[in-house]
């Protein structure tokens, strides 16, 4: 009995170690590990080639001549992406967030996270083509959605997503004002132009198309006001549109700058945490700083600037003697 319990515990331990190892290899942590880097580079290359092949397959003569190559590579990619998706679901319980620690509900929560949905969308069109009759041209377009898998490996996209989450209320307020102005301007233009151009400004939704094109300063020229008041309204709409388009850009630029500042501060906090009594940072602590730098998406120059400013400002010092710390690694 005791032997059976011990064997079961040993198997559970081996099972847990294997799951943590797979989670580690899929980039869950430890981006300095050569194996993790190799897996990341392989998946990024596979995603990139997939998108390139999907684009080339839309060229008719290439699809006729090399269609069998495109189809075979698509099958191979779906197998790899399917295995990756299943492994990510299996290892979701290893994520630091406690919401995913439950063996069942944790995995279900993970399935509905944005990145997991992107992974699912990347393979779903292939299986839809097996069980349902779908337009092949639409399938090619849907396969291009695999490009969104690159967001998992792009620090720039990660920062941008954090900025959008941080500035969601400000962006929402700008979009609300834009919608109000859009409805008001299009309704007014319909009232002014419909009696003179009933075919062009046939209804308010048509006038809303004109308002969007004018406010974004595109000006396709398919709908042009003919009356004096209509042209005056068009001029004011274009001027207001310039300001409205600039507002979200300013909000995003400000949020991007704020996000970078927060990441630099978080890196500085990590620097202060790894420092202990002594005047040098050990190789292990240096590795932790490098892992933090990669996780925060900071360049080598930005991390070096943080360290330089920290030393100049006296932020990096020994908590016991108060002297500044030598940041050179031990030899």
C-alpha positions as CSV (number, residue, x, y, z in Angstrom):
1,X,0.0,0.0,0.0
2,X,2.7,2.4,1.0
3,X,4.8,1.4,-2.0
4,X,1.8,2.1,-4.4
5,X,1.2,5.5,-2.8
6,X,4.9,6.3,-3.2
7,X,4.9,5.2,-6.8
8,X,1.8,7.4,-7.5
9,X,3.5,10.4,-5.9
10,X,6.6,9.8,-7.9
11,X,4.6,9.7,-11.1
12,X,2.7,12.8,-10.2
13,X,6.0,14.6,-9.5
14,X,7.5,13.5,-12.8
15,X,4.2,14.6,-14.5
16,X,4.4,18.0,-12.9
17,X,8.1,18.4,-13.8
18,X,7.3,17.5,-17.4
19,X,4.5,20.0,-17.6
20,X,6.6,22.8,-16.1
21,X,9.4,22.0,-18.6
22,X,6.9,22.2,-21.5
23,X,5.5,25.5,-20.1
24,X,9.1,26.8,-19.9
25,X,9.9,25.7,-23.5
26,X,6.8,27.5,-24.8
27,X,8.1,30.8,-23.5
28,X,6.2,30.9,-20.2
29,X,9.4,32.1,-18.5
30,X,13.2,32.1,-19.0
31,X,13.6,33.8,-22.3
32,X,17.4,33.5,-21.9
33,X,17.2,29.8,-22.2
34,X,18.6,28.7,-25.6
35,X,15.9,26.0,-25.9
36,X,13.1,28.6,-25.4
37,X,14.7,30.9,-27.9
38,X,15.0,28.1,-30.4
39,X,11.3,27.3,-30.0
40,X,10.3,30.9,-30.3
41,X,12.3,31.5,-33.4
42,X,10.9,28.3,-35.0
43,X,7.3,29.3,-34.3
44,X,7.9,32.9,-35.5
45,X,9.5,31.6,-38.7
46,X,6.6,29.1,-39.2
47,X,4.0,31.9,-38.8
48,X,5.8,34.2,-41.1
49,X,6.2,31.6,-43.9
50,X,2.5,30.7,-43.4
51,X,1.4,34.3,-44.0
52,X,3.8,34.6,-47.0
53,X,2.4,31.4,-48.6
54,X,-1.2,32.5,-48.0
55,X,-0.5,35.7,-49.9
56,X,1.3,33.9,-52.7
57,X,-1.5,31.4,-53.0
58,X,-3.9,34.2,-54.0
59,X,-1.9,34.6,-57.2
60,X,-3.7,32.3,-59.6
61,X,-0.8,30.9,-61.7
62,X,1.3,30.3,-58.5
63,X,-1.7,28.5,-57.0
64,X,-1.9,26.3,-60.1
65,X,1.8,25.5,-60.3
66,X,2.7,25.2,-56.6
67,X,-0.7,24.5,-55.1
68,X,0.4,21.1,-53.8
69,X,3.3,22.7,-52.0
70,X,1.1,25.3,-50.4
71,X,-1.4,22.7,-49.3
72,X,1.2,20.3,-47.9
73,X,2.9,23.1,-45.9
74,X,-0.5,24.2,-44.6
75,X,-1.2,20.7,-43.3
76,X,2.2,20.6,-41.6
77,X,1.6,24.0,-40.0
78,X,-1.8,23.1,-38.7
79,X,-0.3,20.0,-37.0
80,X,2.4,22.1,-35.4
81,X,-0.1,24.9,-34.3
82,X,-2.6,22.3,-33.1
83,X,0.1,20.6,-30.9
84,X,1.2,24.0,-29.7
85,X,-2.4,25.0,-28.8
86,X,-3.0,21.8,-26.9
87,X,0.3,22.1,-25.0
88,X,-0.5,25.6,-24.0
89,X,-3.9,24.6,-22.7
90,X,-2.3,21.6,-20.8
91,X,0.4,23.8,-19.2
92,X,-2.0,26.8,-18.4
93,X,-2.1,25.7,-14.8
94,X,1.6,26.6,-14.5
95,X,0.9,30.2,-15.2
96,X,1.7,32.6,-12.2
97,X,-1.8,33.9,-12.2
98,X,-3.8,32.0,-9.6
99,X,-7.0,32.1,-11.7
100,X,-5.5,29.4,-14.0
101,X,-4.3,27.0,-11.2
102,X,-7.4,24.9,-11.1
103,X,-7.0,21.8,-13.3
104,X,-10.3,22.2,-15.1
105,X,-11.6,25.8,-14.6
106,X,-8.1,27.2,-14.9
107,X,-7.7,25.7,-18.4
108,X,-11.2,26.8,-19.4
109,X,-10.4,30.4,-18.3
110,X,-7.2,30.2,-20.3
111,X,-9.0,29.1,-23.5
112,X,-11.0,32.3,-23.5
113,X,-8.0,34.6,-23.0
114,X,-7.2,36.8,-26.0
115,X,-3.9,35.0,-27.0
116,X,-5.5,31.6,-26.6
117,X,-8.4,32.7,-28.9
118,X,-5.8,33.9,-31.5
119,X,-4.1,30.5,-31.4
120,X,-7.5,28.8,-31.9
121,X,-8.4,31.1,-34.8
122,X,-5.1,30.2,-36.4
123,X,-6.1,26.5,-36.8
124,X,-9.9,26.7,-36.9
125,X,-10.3,27.5,-40.6
126,X,-8.5,24.3,-41.6
127,X,-10.9,22.1,-39.5
128,X,-13.8,24.1,-40.7
129,X,-12.8,23.2,-44.3
130,X,-12.9,19.5,-43.3
131,X,-16.4,19.4,-41.8
132,X,-18.1,22.2,-43.8
133,X,-18.2,23.4,-47.4
134,X,-16.6,26.8,-47.5
135,X,-15.3,29.1,-50.1
136,X,-11.6,28.4,-50.7
137,X,-10.8,32.1,-51.2
138,X,-12.3,32.9,-47.9
139,X,-10.2,30.1,-46.3
140,X,-7.0,31.7,-47.7
141,X,-8.0,35.0,-46.1
142,X,-8.8,33.4,-42.8
143,X,-5.4,31.7,-42.8
144,X,-3.8,35.2,-42.8
145,X,-5.3,35.6,-39.3
146,X,-2.3,33.5,-38.2
147,X,-0.3,36.8,-38.4
148,X,-1.9,37.7,-35.1
149,X,0.0,34.9,-33.4
150,X,3.1,37.1,-33.8
151,X,1.7,39.3,-31.1
152,X,2.8,36.7,-28.5
153,X,6.4,37.2,-29.5
154,X,6.4,41.0,-30.1
155,X,7.3,43.2,-27.2
156,X,6.1,46.2,-29.2
157,X,2.6,44.7,-29.6
158,X,2.6,43.8,-25.9
159,X,3.4,47.4,-24.9
160,X,0.7,48.7,-27.3
161,X,-1.9,46.3,-25.9
162,X,-1.0,47.6,-22.4
163,X,-1.4,51.2,-23.6
164,X,-4.8,50.5,-25.1
165,X,-5.9,48.8,-21.8
166,X,-4.5,51.7,-19.8
167,X,-6.1,54.5,-22.0
168,X,-9.3,52.6,-22.7
169,X,-11.5,55.2,-21.0
170,X,-9.8,58.2,-22.7
171,X,-10.0,56.5,-26.1
172,X,-13.6,55.6,-25.5
173,X,-14.5,59.2,-24.6
174,X,-12.8,60.4,-27.9
175,X,-14.7,57.8,-29.9
176,X,-18.0,58.8,-28.3
177,X,-17.5,62.5,-29.2
178,X,-16.5,61.4,-32.7
179,X,-19.8,59.4,-33.0
180,X,-21.9,62.3,-31.8
181,X,-20.3,64.7,-34.3
182,X,-20.6,62.1,-37.0
183,X,-24.4,61.7,-36.5
184,X,-25.0,65.4,-36.2
185,X,-23.0,66.4,-39.3
186,X,-24.4,63.6,-41.5
187,X,-28.0,64.4,-40.5
188,X,-27.4,68.1,-41.2
189,X,-25.7,67.4,-44.6
190,X,-28.6,65.1,-45.5
191,X,-31.1,67.8,-44.8
192,X,-29.1,70.3,-46.9
193,X,-28.2,68.2,-49.9
194,X,-30.9,65.6,-50.3
195,X,-33.4,68.0,-52.0
196,X,-30.7,68.8,-54.7
197,X,-28.9,65.4,-54.9
198,X,-31.4,62.7,-54.0
199,X,-29.4,60.0,-55.6
200,X,-26.1,60.9,-53.9
201,X,-27.3,61.9,-50.4
202,X,-30.2,59.4,-50.6
203,X,-30.4,58.8,-46.8
204,X,-28.6,59.5,-43.5
205,X,-26.4,56.4,-43.6
206,X,-25.1,57.5,-47.0
207,X,-24.4,60.9,-45.6
208,X,-22.6,59.2,-42.7
209,X,-20.2,57.6,-45.2
210,X,-19.5,61.1,-46.6
211,X,-18.9,62.4,-43.0
212,X,-16.5,59.6,-42.2
213,X,-14.5,60.2,-45.4
214,X,-14.4,63.9,-44.8
215,X,-13.6,63.8,-41.1
216,X,-10.7,61.5,-41.8
217,X,-9.5,63.8,-44.6
218,X,-9.6,61.0,-47.2
219,X,-12.0,62.7,-49.6
220,X,-12.7,60.0,-52.2
221,X,-14.8,62.4,-54.2
222,X,-17.7,60.0,-54.7
223,X,-20.0,62.3,-52.7
224,X,-19.6,66.1,-53.0
225,X,-21.9,68.8,-51.7
226,X,-23.3,71.1,-54.4
227,X,-25.0,73.8,-52.3
228,X,-23.2,76.7,-50.7
229,X,-24.3,75.7,-47.2
230,X,-23.3,72.1,-47.9
231,X,-19.8,73.2,-48.9
232,X,-19.5,75.4,-45.8
233,X,-20.6,72.4,-43.6
234,X,-18.1,70.2,-45.5
235,X,-15.3,72.7,-44.7
236,X,-16.1,72.8,-41.0
237,X,-16.4,69.0,-41.0
238,X,-12.9,68.6,-42.4
239,X,-11.4,71.1,-39.9
240,X,-13.2,69.4,-37.0
241,X,-12.0,66.0,-38.3
242,X,-8.4,67.0,-38.3
243,X,-8.6,67.8,-34.6
244,X,-10.6,64.6,-33.8
245,X,-8.1,62.4,-35.6
246,X,-5.2,64.1,-33.7
247,X,-6.8,63.4,-30.3
248,X,-6.5,59.5,-30.3
249,X,-2.9,59.9,-31.6
250,X,-2.1,62.2,-28.7
251,X,-3.7,59.9,-26.2
252,X,-1.8,56.8,-27.6
253,X,1.5,58.7,-27.7
254,X,1.0,59.9,-24.1
255,X,0.0,56.4,-23.0
256,X,3.0,54.8,-24.8
257,X,5.4,57.2,-23.1
258,X,3.8,56.6,-19.7
259,X,4.0,52.8,-20.2
260,X,7.7,53.0,-21.0
261,X,8.2,55.1,-17.9
262,X,6.4,52.5,-15.7
263,X,8.5,49.8,-17.2
264,X,11.7,51.6,-16.5
265,X,10.6,52.2,-12.9
266,X,9.8,48.5,-12.6
267,X,13.2,47.6,-13.9
268,X,14.8,50.0,-11.4
269,X,12.8,48.3,-8.6
270,X,14.2,44.9,-9.7
271,X,17.7,46.4,-9.7
272,X,17.3,47.5,-6.1
273,X,15.8,44.1,-5.1
274,X,18.7,42.1,-6.3
275,X,21.3,44.2,-4.5
276,X,22.5,42.8,-1.2
277,X,25.5,43.5,1.1
278,X,28.5,43.9,-1.1
279,X,29.8,45.9,-4.0
280,X,29.2,43.7,-7.0
281,X,26.3,42.1,-8.7
282,X,26.7,38.3,-9.1
283,X,26.2,36.5,-12.4
284,X,22.9,35.1,-11.1
285,X,21.6,38.6,-10.2
286,X,22.8,39.8,-13.6
287,X,20.8,37.1,-15.3
288,X,17.7,38.1,-13.3
289,X,18.1,41.7,-14.5
290,X,18.5,40.5,-18.1
291,X,15.3,38.4,-17.8
292,X,13.5,41.3,-16.3
293,X,14.7,43.6,-19.1
294,X,13.4,41.2,-21.8
295,X,10.1,40.7,-20.0
296,X,9.6,44.4,-19.8
297,X,10.6,45.0,-23.5
298,X,13.4,47.4,-22.7
299,X,16.4,47.6,-25.0
300,X,20.0,47.3,-23.8
301,X,20.4,51.0,-24.1
302,X,17.3,51.8,-22.1
303,X,18.4,49.4,-19.3
304,X,21.9,50.8,-19.3
305,X,20.4,54.4,-19.0
306,X,18.3,53.3,-16.1
307,X,21.4,51.9,-14.3
308,X,23.5,55.0,-15.0
309,X,20.8,57.4,-13.8
310,X,20.2,55.2,-10.7
311,X,23.9,55.3,-9.8
312,X,24.1,59.1,-10.4
313,X,21.0,59.7,-8.2
314,X,22.4,57.5,-5.4
315,X,19.5,55.0,-5.8
316,X,21.8,52.0,-6.1
317,X,23.4,51.7,-2.7
318,X,24.1,49.1,-0.1
319,X,21.2,48.9,2.4
320,X,23.7,48.3,5.2
321,X,26.7,50.7,4.7
322,X,25.0,53.1,2.3
323,X,27.8,53.1,-0.3
324,X,27.0,52.8,-4.0
325,X,27.1,49.4,-5.6
326,X,29.5,48.4,-8.3
327,X,27.4,47.1,-11.1
328,X,30.2,45.2,-12.8
329,X,29.7,41.4,-12.7
330,X,32.1,39.3,-10.8
331,X,34.9,37.6,-12.7
